[in-house]
């Protein structure tokens, strides 16, 4: 049986950044926009949440703006390490675990179905 448990080690983004291209779990902090429906007019609720992202040393937005040393999510939203000028920042990051039963984060093409069967057949004993 394969152990499908993962250990997460969080790294403070102010101290060290991941390698360029690395898929990571990013702990993001910021503030939701004020709720216009409630009429509170306040600054909105503060949040801290985890999102899958990738880190890159250089990213160009659709509008041509270039960002360096940034985290980018699947929607193309750029977030900078905490302490830099950004509405939402990454406080911590952790390497994503590899695929179940694999030593890598990506499997393509004809290798997908055998990898899935291997992962499903290798369920831990209960």
MIDOSE-1310 file (N, C-alpha, C; in nm, 2 decimals, decimal comma, always signed):
residues 126
xxxx	+0,08/-0,12/+0,00/+0,00/+0,00/+0,00/+0,09/+0,12/+0,00; +0,04/+0,23/-0,07/+0,11/+0,35/-0,08/+0,06/+0,45/+0,03; +0,14/+0,52/+0,10/+0,10/+0,62/+0,19/+0,06/+0,75/+0,11; -0,07/+0,78/+0,12/-0,12/+0,90/+0,05/-0,13/+1,02/+0,14
xxxx	-0,06/+1,02/+0,25/-0,05/+1,14/+0,34/+0,06/+1,23/+0,29; +0,04/+1,36/+0,31/+0,14/+1,46/+0,27/+0,17/+1,55/+0,39; +0,30/+1,59/+0,40/+0,34/+1,68/+0,51/+0,36/+1,82/+0,45; +0,30/+1,92/+0,51/+0,32/+2,05/+0,46/+0,42/+2,13/+0,54
xxxx	+0,51/+2,19/+0,48/+0,61/+2,28/+0,55/+0,59/+2,42/+0,49; +0,54/+2,51/+0,57/+0,51/+2,65/+0,53/+0,64/+2,73/+0,54; +0,67/+2,81/+0,44/+0,79/+2,90/+0,43/+0,74/+3,04/+0,43; +0,80/+3,12/+0,52/+0,76/+3,27/+0,53/+0,81/+3,33/+0,40
xxxx	+0,72/+3,39/+0,32/+0,75/+3,45/+0,19/+0,84/+3,58/+0,21; +0,86/+3,63/+0,33/+0,95/+3,74/+0,35/+1,09/+3,69/+0,36; +1,11/+3,56/+0,39/+1,24/+3,51/+0,41/+1,30/+3,43/+0,29; +1,21/+3,36/+0,22/+1,26/+3,28/+0,10/+1,15/+3,26/+0,00
xxxx	+1,18/+3,26/-0,12/+1,08/+3,24/-0,23/+1,11/+3,10/-0,30; +1,01/+3,05/-0,36/+1,03/+2,92/-0,43/+1,10/+2,94/-0,56; +1,14/+2,83/-0,62/+1,21/+2,83/-0,75/+1,11/+2,87/-0,85; +1,15/+2,94/-0,96/+1,06/+2,99/-1,06/+0,99/+2,87/-1,13
xxxx	+0,86/+2,88/-1,15/+0,78/+2,77/-1,21/+0,72/+2,67/-1,11; +0,76/+2,68/-0,99/+0,71/+2,59/-0,89/+0,56/+2,60/-0,86; +0,49/+2,49/-0,86/+0,35/+2,50/-0,82/+0,35/+2,50/-0,66; +0,27/+2,59/-0,60/+0,28/+2,60/-0,46/+0,14/+2,62/-0,40
xxxx	+0,12/+2,60/-0,28/+0,00/+2,64/-0,20/+0,05/+2,78/-0,14; -0,03/+2,88/-0,16/+0,00/+3,01/-0,12/-0,10/+3,06/-0,01; -0,05/+3,11/+0,10/-0,14/+3,17/+0,20/-0,14/+3,31/+0,17; -0,27/+3,36/+0,14/-0,29/+3,50/+0,09/-0,36/+3,58/+0,19
xxxx	-0,32/+3,70/+0,21/-0,40/+3,79/+0,30/-0,44/+3,92/+0,23; -0,55/+3,97/+0,27/-0,60/+4,09/+0,20/-0,73/+4,13/+0,27; -0,81/+4,21/+0,20/-0,94/+4,26/+0,25/-1,04/+4,25/+0,14; -1,15/+4,18/+0,16/-1,26/+4,18/+0,06/-1,31/+4,33/+0,04
xxxx	-1,36/+4,36/-0,07/-1,42/+4,49/-0,09/-1,54/+4,51/+0,00; -1,57/+4,64/+0,03/-1,68/+4,67/+0,12/-1,81/+4,61/+0,05; -1,90/+4,57/+0,13/-2,03/+4,52/+0,08/-2,13/+4,63/+0,05; -2,15/+4,67/-0,08/-2,23/+4,78/-0,11/-2,38/+4,75/-0,07
xxxx	-2,42/+4,62/-0,07/-2,56/+4,59/-0,04/-2,59/+4,62/+0,11; -2,49/+4,61/+0,20/-2,51/+4,63/+0,34/-2,51/+4,78/+0,37; -2,45/+4,86/+0,28/-2,44/+5,00/+0,31/-2,34/+5,04/+0,42; -2,26/+4,94/+0,46/-2,17/+4,96/+0,57/-2,06/+5,07/+0,54
xxxx	-2,02/+5,08/+0,41/-1,92/+5,18/+0,38/-1,79/+5,15/+0,44; -1,77/+5,04/+0,51/-1,65/+5,01/+0,58/-1,55/+4,95/+0,48; -1,43/+4,92/+0,53/-1,33/+4,87/+0,44/-1,34/+4,73/+0,39; -1,44/+4,66/+0,44/-1,46/+4,51/+0,40/-1,39/+4,42/+0,50
xxxx	-1,41/+4,30/+0,49/-1,36/+4,20/+0,58/-1,22/+4,15/+0,55; -1,14/+4,14/+0,64/-1,00/+4,10/+0,62/-1,00/+3,94/+0,61; -0,91/+3,89/+0,53/-0,91/+3,74/+0,50/-0,77/+3,69/+0,50; -0,75/+3,56/+0,52/-0,63/+3,49/+0,51/-0,67/+3,35/+0,46
xxxx	-0,63/+3,31/+0,34/-0,68/+3,19/+0,28/-0,56/+3,12/+0,20; -0,59/+3,00/+0,16/-0,49/+2,92/+0,09/-0,54/+2,90/-0,06; -0,45/+2,92/-0,16/-0,49/+2,90/-0,30/-0,37/+2,83/-0,37; -0,40/+2,75/-0,46/-0,29/+2,69/-0,54/-0,25/+2,80/-0,64
xxxx	-0,12/+2,81/-0,66/-0,06/+2,91/-0,74/+0,07/+2,86/-0,80; +0,14/+2,93/-0,88/+0,27/+2,90/-0,92/+0,36/+3,03/-0,90; +0,48/+3,01/-0,88/+0,57/+3,12/-0,85/+0,66/+3,14/-0,98; +0,68/+3,27/-1,01/+0,77/+3,30/-1,13/+0,85/+3,42/-1,10
xxxx	+0,97/+3,42/-1,15/+1,06/+3,54/-1,14/+1,02/+3,65/-1,23; +0,94/+3,62/-1,34/+0,90/+3,72/-1,43/+0,76/+3,68/-1,49; +0,67/+3,77/-1,48/+0,53/+3,75/-1,54/+0,48/+3,88/-1,61; +0,43/+3,86/-1,73/+0,37/+3,98/-1,80/+0,22/+3,96/-1,80
xxxx	+0,15/+4,06/-1,75/+0,00/+4,06/-1,75/-0,05/+4,07/-1,89; -0,18/+4,04/-1,91/-0,24/+4,06/-2,04/-0,23/+4,21/-2,09; -0,23/+4,30/-1,99/-0,22/+4,44/-2,03/-0,08/+4,49/-2,05; +0,02/+4,39/-2,04/+0,16/+4,42/-2,07/+0,24/+4,46/-1,95
xxxx	+0,18/+4,47/-1,83/+0,26/+4,51/-1,71/+0,34/+4,39/-1,67; +0,47/+4,41/-1,64/+0,56/+4,31/-1,60/+0,58/+4,31/-1,45; +0,57/+4,19/-1,39/+0,59/+4,17/-1,25/+0,70/+4,07/-1,23; +0,78/+4,10/-1,12/+0,89/+4,01/-1,09/+0,87/+3,95/-0,95
xxxx	+0,92/+3,83/-0,94/+0,91/+3,75/-0,81/+0,77/+3,76/-0,76; +0,68/+3,69/-0,83/+0,54/+3,70/-0,80/+0,48/+3,56/-0,80; +0,36/+3,55/-0,74/+0,28/+3,43/-0,74/+0,16/+3,46/-0,83; +0,12/+3,36/-0,91/+0,02/+3,38/-1,01/-0,08/+3,26/-1,00
xxxx	-0,21/+3,29/-0,99/-0,31/+3,19/-0,98/-0,36/+3,15/-1,11; -0,45/+3,05/-1,12/-0,50/+3,00/-1,25/-0,58/+3,10/-1,32; -0,63/+3,21/-1,26/-0,70/+3,31/-1,33/-0,61/+3,42/-1,38; -0,48/+3,41/-1,35/-0,38/+3,51/-1,39/-0,37/+3,62/-1,30
xxxx	-0,43/+3,61/-1,18/-0,42/+3,71/-1,07/-0,28/+3,71/-1,01; -0,21/+3,82/-1,01/-0,07/+3,83/-0,95/-0,08/+3,87/-0,81; -0,01/+3,80/-0,73/+0,01/+3,85/-0,59/+0,16/+3,85/-0,55; +0,20/+3,95/-0,48/+0,34/+3,97/-0,44/+0,36/+3,91/-0,30
xxxx	+0,49/+3,89/-0,27/+0,52/+3,84/-0,13/+0,49/+3,95/-0,04; +0,45/+3,91/+0,09/+0,41/+4,01/+0,19/+0,51/+4,11/+0,21; +0,47/+4,23/+0,23/+0,56/+4,35/+0,26/+0,58/+4,43/+0,13; +0,54/+4,38/+0,02/+0,55/+4,46/-0,11/+0,41/+4,52/-0,14
xxxx	+0,41/+4,62/-0,22/+0,29/+4,70/-0,25/+0,20/+4,62/-0,33; +0,09/+4,56/-0,27/-0,01/+4,48/-0,34/-0,13/+4,47/-0,24; -0,25/+4,48/-0,30/-0,37/+4,47/-0,22/-0,39/+4,34/-0,15; -0,34/+4,23/-0,22/-0,34/+4,10/-0,16/-0,20/+4,05/-0,17
xxxx	-0,15/+3,99/-0,06/-0,01/+3,95/-0,06/+0,00/+3,80/-0,01; +0,11/+3,74/-0,05/+0,14/+3,60/+0,00/+0,22/+3,61/+0,12; +0,17/+3,55/+0,23/+0,24/+3,55/+0,36/+0,34/+3,43/+0,37; +0,29/+3,32/+0,32/+0,36/+3,19/+0,33/+0,33/+3,11/+0,21
xxxx	+0,42/+3,02/+0,18/+0,40/+2,93/+0,07/+0,45/+2,79/+0,11; +0,40/+2,69/+0,04/+0,44/+2,55/+0,07/+0,44/+2,48/-0,07; +0,54/+2,39/-0,08/+0,54/+2,31/-0,21/+0,42/+2,22/-0,21; +0,36/+2,21/-0,33/+0,25/+2,11/-0,34/+0,30/+1,97/-0,33
xxxx	+0,22/+1,88/-0,28/+0,27/+1,74/-0,28/+0,26/+1,69/-0,42; +0,34/+1,58/-0,45/+0,33/+1,52/-0,58/+0,19/+1,45/-0,60; +0,16/+1,41/-0,72/+0,04/+1,33/-0,74/+0,04/+1,21/-0,66; -0,08/+1,15/-0,62/-0,08/+1,03/-0,54/+0,00/+0,92/-0,61
xxxx	+0,09/+0,86/-0,54/+0,17/+0,75/-0,59/+0,27/+0,79/-0,69; +0,30/+0,92/-0,71/+0,40/+0,97/-0,80/+0,50/+1,05/-0,73; +0,61/+1,08/-0,81/+0,71/+1,17/-0,75/+0,71/+1,30/-0,83; +0,60/+1,32/-0,91/+0,59/+1,45/-0,99/+0,46/+1,51/-0,97
xxxx	+0,44/+1,63/-1,02/+0,32/+1,71/-1,01/+0,23/+1,70/-1,14; +0,29/+1,65/-1,25/+0,22/+1,65/-1,37/+0,24/+1,52/-1,45; +0,13/+1,46/-1,50/+0,13/+1,35/-1,59/+0,04/+1,38/-1,71; +0,09/+1,35/-1,82/+0,02/+1,38/-1,95/+0,00/+1,26/-2,04
xxxx	-0,10/+1,27/-2,12/-0,13/+1,17/-2,23/-0,15/+1,03/-2,19; -0,08/+0,94/-2,25/-0,10/+0,80/-2,23/-0,06/+0,75/-2,09; +0,02/+0,83/-2,02/+0,06/+0,80/-1,88/-0,04/+0,82/-1,78; -0,15/+0,90/-1,81/-0,25/+0,94/-1,71/-0,33/+0,82/-1,66
xxxx	-0,39/+0,74/-1,74/-0,47/+0,63/-1,70/-0,40/+0,53/-1,61; -0,27/+0,48/-1,66/-0,20/+0,39/-1,57/-0,16/+0,45/-1,44; -0,13/+0,58/-1,43/-0,10/+0,65/-1,31/-0,22/+0,65/-1,21; -0,34/+0,68/-1,27/-0,46/+0,68/-1,19/-0,49/+0,54/-1,14
xxxx	-0,48/+0,44/-1,22/-0,51/+0,30/-1,18/-0,41/+0,27/-1,06; -0,28/+0,30/-1,08/-0,18/+0,27/-0,98/-0,22/+0,34/-0,84; -0,26/+0,47/-0,85/-0,30/+0,54/-0,73/-0,42/+0,48/-0,66; -0,52/+0,44/-0,74/-0,64/+0,38/-0,69/-0,62/+0,24/-0,63
xxxx	-0,53/+0,17/-0,70/-0,50/+0,03/-0,65/-0,41/+0,03/-0,52; -0,35/+0,15/-0,50/-0,25/+0,15/-0,39/-0,31/+0,22/-0,26; -0,44/+0,21/-0,25/-0,51/+0,28/-0,13/-0,45/+0,22/+0,00; -0,44/+0,31/+0,10/-0,39/+0,27/+0,23/-0,49/+0,17/+0,30
xx	-0,43/+0,08/+0,37/-0,52/-0,01/+0,45/-0,59/+0,07/+0,56; -0,72/+0,03/+0,58/-0,80/+0,10/+0,68/-0,81/+0,02/+0,81
